[in-house]
Amino acid sequence: MAATRNRLTPAILAGFAVPGLGHLLLKRKGHGTLFAICVYGLFAAGMIMSGMTAIDPEHHPVYWWLAQFAAGIPAWVVHWGGLAKEPLIGETVSIGGQMYGLTYVCVAGLINLLSLIELARHSSPAPETSSTEGAKA
């Protein structure tokens, strides 16, 4: 159990920062690749649709802290790297483009969180059954 936990904690931290990396560290290449493609694809599509305005913690703090932050390094770079633009609805982006983009980026973060839950669930040892339960079945 301790050995599993020792491998799992760095994998979860790595997967939080870089979507898919936690699975890759635990030799689950298919899952890691799939989650990375989903998270990065949704994140990129959302940023393109919104004209780089989807990440705006000042106007949407709940979306940022509950979902977008979990998209990992791409979201952090856009926000703290100064790549996000101020959403001037009607001037730089349409309301539909901004809201669809915001939703896509939020879903990207939520999928990354789901991938971490799946990683932890898959990596935890199976519950042991007692010999009396096996005899009854």
C-alpha positions in Angstrom: 0.0 0.0 0.0 2.8 2.5 0.9 4.6 1.7 -2.4 1.4 2.4 -4.3 1.0 5.7 -2.5 4.6 6.7 -3.1 4.1 6.3 -6.8 0.6 7.7 -6.9 1.2 11.1 -5.2 3.8 12.3 -7.7 1.7 10.9 -10.6 -1.4 12.9 -9.4 0.6 16.1 -9.0 2.2 15.6 -12.4 -1.2 14.9 -14.0 -2.7 18.0 -12.4 0.0 20.2 -13.8 0.4 18.5 -17.2 -2.8 16.7 -18.2 -2.1 13.0 -19.1 1.4 12.9 -17.5 0.3 11.1 -14.4 -1.0 8.2 -16.5 2.1 8.2 -18.5 4.3 8.0 -15.4 2.3 4.9 -14.3 2.8 3.3 -17.7 -0.8 3.8 -18.8 0.1 5.3 -22.2 -3.3 4.9 -23.8 -5.1 6.7 -21.0 -2.5 9.4 -20.7 -2.6 10.1 -24.4 -6.4 10.1 -24.6 -6.8 12.5 -21.6 -4.0 14.8 -22.9 -5.7 15.0 -26.3 -9.1 15.7 -24.7 -7.9 18.4 -22.3 -5.5 20.2 -24.7 -8.0 20.0 -27.5 -10.9 21.4 -25.5 -8.6 24.0 -24.0 -7.3 25.2 -27.4 -10.7 25.1 -29.0 -12.1 27.2 -26.1 -9.4 29.7 -26.3 -9.7 30.0 -30.1 -13.5 30.4 -30.0 -13.3 33.0 -27.3 -10.5 35.0 -29.0 -8.2 34.4 -25.9 -10.8 35.8 -23.5 -12.1 32.6 -21.9 -9.7 32.8 -18.9 -10.7 35.8 -16.9 -10.6 35.2 -13.1 -11.5 38.9 -12.5 -14.9 38.6 -14.1 -15.4 34.8 -13.6 -13.6 33.8 -10.4 -15.9 30.8 -9.8 -15.2 29.3 -13.2 -11.5 29.9 -12.8 -11.1 28.3 -9.3 -13.6 25.4 -9.8 -12.7 24.3 -13.3 -10.3 26.3 -15.5 -7.4 26.2 -13.0 -7.5 22.4 -13.1 -6.6 22.5 -16.8 -3.0 22.7 -15.7 -0.1 24.6 -17.1 -1.8 25.8 -20.3 -4.4 27.7 -18.2 -1.7 29.0 -15.8 0.5 30.2 -18.7 -2.4 32.0 -20.3 -3.5 33.7 -17.1 -0.2 34.5 -15.4 1.7 34.9 -18.6 -0.5 37.7 -19.7 -1.8 36.0 -22.8 -5.5 36.4 -21.9 -7.3 39.3 -23.3 -10.0 41.4 -21.7 -13.4 40.3 -23.0 -14.9 43.3 -24.7 -18.1 41.7 -25.7 -19.2 43.0 -29.2 -15.8 44.5 -29.9 -13.2 41.8 -29.6 -15.5 38.8 -29.3 -19.2 37.9 -29.6 -21.1 36.9 -26.5 -21.6 33.4 -28.0 -18.0 32.9 -28.8 -16.9 34.0 -25.3 -19.4 31.8 -23.5 -18.8 28.7 -25.7 -15.0 29.2 -25.2 -15.4 29.7 -21.5 -17.5 26.5 -21.3 -14.9 24.5 -23.3 -12.0 25.6 -21.1 -14.1 24.8 -18.0 -14.8 21.3 -19.4 -11.1 20.8 -20.1 -10.3 21.4 -16.5 -13.1 19.2 -15.3 -11.9 16.3 -17.5 -8.5 16.7 -16.1 -9.9 16.4 -12.6 -11.8 13.3 -13.7 -8.7 11.8 -15.1 -7.0 12.3 -11.8 -9.8 10.6 -10.0 -9.6 7.7 -12.5 -5.9 7.5 -12.0 -6.2 7.3 -8.2 -9.1 4.8 -8.4 -7.2 2.5 -10.8 -3.9 2.7 -8.9 -5.4 1.9 -5.5 -5.1 -1.8 -4.5 -8.2 -3.9 -4.8 -10.1 -4.6 -1.6 -9.1 -8.0 -0.1 -11.8 -10.6 0.4 -11.7 -12.9 3.4 -11.5 -16.6 2.8 -15.0 -17.1 4.3 -16.5 -14.8 1.7 -14.8 -16.7 -1.1 -16.2 -20.0 0.3 -19.8 -18.7 0.3 -19.7 -17.6 -3.3 
